Amino acid sequence: MEATPDILLARLKQDPSRLSPIAIVSRLGAEATLELLEYGDQIRTNEWRYKWSSIREELIRLLSQQNAFGPTHALARYYRSADRQEPDTLRIRRTVIGT
């Protein structure tokens, strides 16, 4: 029996290397992948960071390649800035453009 997306997400939060990044996006969808990205960025243990860094980069790359609105919208929300005074067109994390 396959795990539900919620159970799978909980398992991936414990060990993000359980699935390949493409399987994560395929099985979770854009919204749950966004939740995993946000969760993963908050964890600071060395073991997690070691597992997470390459998975994170691949998840972002995969979401950015999607042509559907859902993944693009989720990725835009992931990169938004906390500064609400910025215009919407600039409301992204500076790391996206490398400045």
C-alpha positions in Angstrom: 0.0 0.0 0.0 1.4 3.4 -1.0 1.7 6.1 1.6 -0.6 9.1 1.3 1.1 12.5 0.4 0.8 13.6 4.1 2.6 10.5 5.3 5.2 10.7 2.6 5.8 14.3 3.4 6.3 13.4 7.1 8.8 10.7 6.2 10.7 13.0 3.9 10.9 15.5 6.7 12.8 12.9 8.7 15.0 11.8 5.8 14.9 13.7 2.5 17.0 11.1 0.8 14.2 8.5 0.9 13.2 9.4 -2.7 14.9 11.1 -5.6 14.0 14.7 -6.2 12.0 13.9 -9.3 10.0 11.2 -7.4 9.4 13.8 -4.6 7.9 16.3 -7.0 6.0 13.6 -8.8 4.5 12.1 -5.7 4.0 15.1 -3.6 3.0 17.8 -6.1 4.1 21.4 -6.0 2.4 22.6 -2.8 3.7 19.8 -0.6 7.2 20.1 -2.2 7.1 23.8 -1.3 6.3 22.8 2.3 9.2 20.4 2.3 11.5 23.1 0.9 10.4 25.6 3.6 10.8 23.0 6.3 14.2 21.8 5.0 15.6 25.4 5.0 14.8 25.7 8.7 16.8 22.7 9.9 20.3 23.5 10.9 21.9 20.1 11.9 25.0 19.2 10.0 23.6 15.8 9.0 20.4 17.3 7.6 22.3 20.0 5.7 24.5 17.4 4.2 21.6 15.4 2.9 19.5 18.4 2.1 21.7 20.7 0.0 21.8 18.7 -3.2 18.2 17.5 -2.9 17.1 21.2 -2.4 18.9 22.4 -5.4 17.4 19.7 -7.6 13.9 20.3 -6.3 14.2 24.0 -7.1 15.5 23.1 -10.6 12.7 20.7 -11.2 10.0 23.1 -10.1 11.5 25.9 -12.2 11.3 23.7 -15.3 7.6 22.9 -14.9 5.4 24.7 -17.4 2.2 24.3 -15.3 1.0 27.2 -13.2 1.0 25.3 -9.9 4.7 24.6 -9.7 5.6 28.1 -10.9 3.3 29.7 -8.4 4.7 27.5 -5.5 8.3 28.4 -6.5 7.4 32.1 -6.6 6.0 31.8 -3.1 9.1 30.0 -1.9 11.3 32.8 -3.2 9.2 35.7 -1.9 10.7 38.3 0.3 9.5 39.1 3.8 9.6 42.8 3.1 6.0 43.7 2.2 7.0 47.3 1.2 8.7 45.9 -1.9 6.6 45.9 -5.1 5.3 42.4 -6.0 7.7 42.3 -9.0 10.7 42.6 -6.7 9.3 40.5 -3.8 11.8 37.6 -4.3 14.7 36.4 -2.3 17.9 38.0 -3.4 19.5 34.6 -3.7 17.4 33.8 -6.8 19.3 36.4 -8.9 22.6 35.9 -7.1 22.9 39.4 -5.6 
